[in-house]
Amino acid sequence: MDDPAVKAILFDLDNTLIETSRAGAVAIHQTSELLKTTLGLDDETVRSICDKFKQKLFHESFDPSAGRSIDDVRVHHWEESLEETVGSRSTPSLAAQCYYLWKNSRLQHLCLSLEVCNLLKQLRSKYQLLLVTNGETQTQREKVEAVRCEEFFDAIVVGGEHAEQKPFVSIFTLCFNMLQVEARDCVMVGDSLDTDIQGGFNAGVRATVWISSAEGVVSDGSVKPDYTIPTVLDLPRILAQLQ
């Protein structure tokens, strides 16, 4: 039996449609400059503080029922990073300065490129488009607002607003139901093997497309994407093969 035509495309957000890692690097650089001027620290010490913050961010576990906002939690990341590195030379107010400079700078440097906007407009004339992004609700909604991407999608799903996030099947089922399509009608596009590609595989989508700017090699034990491309701008070539 012939494969059905693709009806819908599910997109990840961070490092798929927008360059979150690059914006984060700019934000860390600006925060580093603040630390140098405020505390008179050398480059190595500043780098240590910022590396500790990035590690805490990476391993972050946020419980909205605990009574603290994500902003509170991340200010505390900076407090701990400063305390662990320079001890009493830091203050809670400096931690808050670092956090809000980092946060606002990252948001300011996030954008949908003109090329990506044109791609989404082109695709939306042929397919239903849905954005499905993992992460804490406030953080991801602020990114969506900052890059003004709502107009390009039929629906936007933020993982933090649901019981389970990618790669769990339940959030994909929610996406399919919102678009009134079947899994086999859909293509999943994202940069994470563990969440986007594994999730698409778990859910039984027609095809998974991995965005790997470094043409990354899939390690043993990882799910194998159906297609790998260096940029989302190459997606039309893959879709043409699926028609």
C-alpha positions in Angstrom: 0.0 0.0 0.0 1.3 3.5 -0.9 2.3 5.7 2.0 -0.2 8.5 2.7 0.5 12.1 1.7 2.1 14.2 4.4 -0.6 16.5 5.9 1.1 18.1 8.8 4.6 19.0 10.1 5.5 19.1 13.8 8.4 21.5 14.5 10.6 21.8 17.6 11.6 25.4 18.5 15.0 25.7 20.2 17.9 25.2 17.9 15.5 24.0 15.2 13.7 27.2 14.1 15.6 29.7 16.4 19.3 29.7 17.4 18.8 29.4 21.2 22.4 28.2 21.9 23.9 31.2 20.0 21.6 33.7 21.8 22.5 32.0 25.1 26.2 32.4 24.4 25.8 36.1 23.7 23.8 36.5 27.0 26.5 34.7 28.9 29.2 37.0 27.4 27.2 40.1 28.5 26.7 38.7 32.0 30.4 37.9 32.2 31.2 41.6 31.4 28.9 42.6 34.3 30.7 40.3 36.7 34.1 41.6 35.6 33.1 45.3 36.1 31.1 44.7 39.3 33.5 42.4 41.2 36.8 43.0 39.4 37.2 39.3 38.6 39.6 37.7 36.2 38.4 35.8 33.1 39.0 32.4 34.6 36.9 33.1 37.7 34.1 34.6 35.6 34.1 31.6 33.3 33.9 29.3 36.3 30.8 31.2 37.7 29.1 31.1 34.3 29.9 27.4 33.7 28.4 26.6 37.1 25.2 28.5 36.1 25.0 26.7 32.8 25.4 23.3 34.5 22.6 24.2 37.0 20.4 25.2 34.1 21.1 22.0 32.2 20.2 19.8 35.2 17.3 22.1 36.4 14.2 20.4 37.8 11.3 22.8 38.2 8.2 22.1 40.2 5.6 24.7 39.8 3.7 23.5 42.8 6.7 24.4 45.1 5.6 28.0 45.2 8.6 29.5 43.4 8.6 31.0 39.9 11.1 29.9 37.3 12.7 33.4 37.7 13.2 32.7 41.4 14.7 29.3 40.7 17.2 30.8 38.1 18.1 33.7 40.3 19.0 31.1 42.9 21.2 29.3 40.3 23.3 32.5 40.0 23.3 32.9 43.8 24.8 29.4 44.2 27.2 29.8 41.3 28.6 33.0 42.8 28.7 31.7 46.4 30.5 28.5 45.3 33.1 30.5 43.4 33.7 33.8 45.2 31.9 33.3 48.6 30.8 36.4 50.5 32.0 38.8 47.8 28.7 38.4 46.0 25.2 39.6 47.0 21.7 38.4 46.3 21.1 41.6 44.4 24.0 40.8 42.1 22.6 37.3 41.4 19.3 38.9 40.4 21.2 41.4 38.1 23.0 38.5 36.5 19.9 36.6 35.9 17.8 39.3 34.4 20.6 40.5 32.2 21.1 36.9 31.0 17.4 36.3 30.5 16.6 39.6 28.7 19.7 39.5 26.6 18.9 35.9 25.4 15.4 36.9 24.5 16.6 40.0 22.6 18.9 37.9 20.5 16.3 35.2 19.6 14.6 35.7 16.3 13.1 33.8 13.3 15.3 34.6 10.4 13.7 36.0 7.2 14.6 32.7 5.5 12.9 30.6 8.2 9.8 32.9 8.1 9.6 32.5 4.3 10.0 28.8 4.7 7.1 28.5 7.2 4.9 30.7 5.0 5.6 28.4 2.0 5.0 25.3 4.0 1.8 26.5 5.6 0.3 26.9 2.1 0.5 23.1 1.7 0.6 21.6 5.2 -0.7 22.1 8.7 2.1 23.3 11.0 2.3 22.7 14.7 5.0 23.9 17.1 5.8 21.5 20.0 8.4 22.6 22.4 9.6 21.1 25.7 10.3 23.3 28.7 8.8 25.3 31.5 5.7 27.2 30.5 6.8 30.8 31.2 10.2 30.4 29.6 8.9 28.9 26.4 5.9 31.2 26.1 8.3 34.2 26.4 10.4 32.8 23.6 7.4 32.3 21.4 6.3 35.9 22.1 9.8 37.3 21.5 10.2 35.7 18.1 6.6 36.4 17.1 6.0 33.0 15.6 2.3 32.4 16.4 1.1 33.5 13.0 3.0 30.7 11.3 1.4 27.8 13.2 -2.1 26.2 13.4 -1.3 25.3 17.0 1.5 25.7 19.6 2.0 23.1 22.3 4.3 23.8 25.3 5.4 20.7 27.1 5.4 22.3 30.5 1.7 22.8 30.3 1.0 19.1 30.0 1.5 16.0 32.1 4.2 14.6 29.8 6.6 16.2 27.3 8.5 14.8 24.3 9.4 12.0 23.8 6.3 10.6 25.5 3.5 9.5 23.1 0.8 11.4 25.0 2.0 14.8 23.9 2.2 13.7 20.3 -1.3 12.2 20.5 -2.5 15.6 21.8 -0.8 17.3 18.7 -2.4 14.9 16.3 -5.8 15.4 17.9 -5.5 19.2 17.7 -4.8 19.0 14.0 -7.3 16.1 13.4 -4.6 14.0 11.7 -3.1 10.6 12.2 0.5 9.9 13.2 1.3 8.5 9.7 0.2 11.9 8.2 2.9 13.8 10.1 6.6 14.6 9.9 8.5 15.5 13.1 11.4 18.0 12.7 13.8 18.8 15.5 17.4 18.9 16.7 17.2 16.5 19.6 17.6 12.7 19.1 16.4 12.0 22.6 13.2 14.1 22.5 12.2 15.0 19.0 13.4 12.0 17.0 12.7 9.4 19.7 9.3 11.0 20.3 8.4 10.9 16.7 9.5 7.3 16.5 7.5 6.4 19.6 4.4 8.1 18.2 4.7 6.4 14.8 5.0 9.5 12.6 5.5 9.1 8.8 9.1 10.4 9.1 11.6 12.0 11.5 14.0 14.8 10.3 17.0 15.5 12.5 18.5 19.0 12.3 22.2 18.5 12.9 24.3 21.5 12.0 27.5 19.6 12.6 26.3 16.7 10.5 26.4 14.7 13.7 26.9 11.0 13.8 24.2 9.0 15.6 25.8 7.1 18.4 25.1 3.4 19.1 22.0 3.0 21.1 20.4 6.2 19.9 17.3 6.3 17.7 18.1 6.6 14.0 16.4 9.5 12.2 14.8 8.9 8.8 16.6 12.0 7.5 19.3 14.3 8.6 19.8 17.8 7.3 22.1 20.6 8.5 19.4 23.3 8.6 15.7 23.4 8.6 15.9 25.4 5.3 16.7 22.1 3.6 13.3 20.6 4.7 11.5 21.1 1.3 14.0 18.7 -0.3 13.0 16.0 2.2 9.3 16.7 1.8 9.6 16.3 -2.0 11.0 12.8 -1.4 8.0 11.9 0.8 5.3 13.0 -1.7 
